[in-house]
C-alpha cells in the first residue's frame, strides 16, 4: 500500500535528515512555490533557495547573471531587486537569470528537503502536472505545507488536500489524521460554494489569514494569479541546491529513464477509467 503523508506544518519535522531519500512535495501557495513556478515558466535559468538574507547576498556575489529576490513580511527585502509577487517575474526581467531567493517560509521548507531523493514544488497553478508526475513515479511521497512561521495555514492545507484527493483516485492509500483533515478541508471547499473551482480557490485565498494580509499591503492581484488551477503545467524540481524545470535536469539522473518509460497520458487515462 502506498503512503502519501501530509505534514500540515514544517514544524512537524524535527530534523531535515528525516526527509533523506524521500520523495517530497513542498507547497507554499501564497506565494513562494507559485512565484518560483511562474519564474521558471517565464524563462529564469534556475532558482537558488537560501535559508536567510545573508546567505542570499553571499551566494549572489559568487553567481554570474543573478538577481537577488525575496520578501520579509510580504515586501521586497531592502537592497534586493525583486520581491515575491508573481507579477514581478516577467520574462523581460528574469530570462536566463539565476534567481537567488529568500522568503519567510517557502524557501525554508524547500531547504529542509535538501537531502530528499526527489523534491518538487507544487501549488494550484501546476496541480494536475504534479498529480501526473506522482502517479507516474508511483512511490511514497511526503507533502510539506510551508505554513506560516511553523504554524498552520489554510491555503497550503487546502492545496495539499486537493492534491491528495486527486492522487487517491484508484488507489488504496493509508490515511492518518493530517491527510483526512486536509482532504476534508478541500472537499468542504468544493461543496460549500456553488461557484466554479477557480472562483472557490480565490474565495478561500481571500478569507485566509495571509491572503487578507497580502491584500491589505497591496497584493490582492497576486491572489488571483495564485488561484488559477493548472495555469502553469510544469514541474519545478529542487536538486543539488538549485530549482529548475524537470526537463532541465534530464540527463543527470536515473529518474529520467524511469519517467521516460512511463507514458503519463496513458497512466492518467487508466486512473480515470478506474474511478468512472
Ligand atoms: C513565504 O515564503 O513566507 C511567502 O511566500 C510569503 C509571501 O511572500 O507571501
Boltz pocket constraint, residues with backbone or C-beta under 6 A from the ligand:
constraints:
  - pocket:
      binder: B
      contacts: [[A, 28], [A, 30], [A, 31], [A, 32], [A, 33], [A, 71], [A, 74], [A, 75], [A, 84], [A, 103], [A, 104], [A, 105], [A, 106], [A, 107], [A, 147], [A, 214]]
      max_distance: 6.0
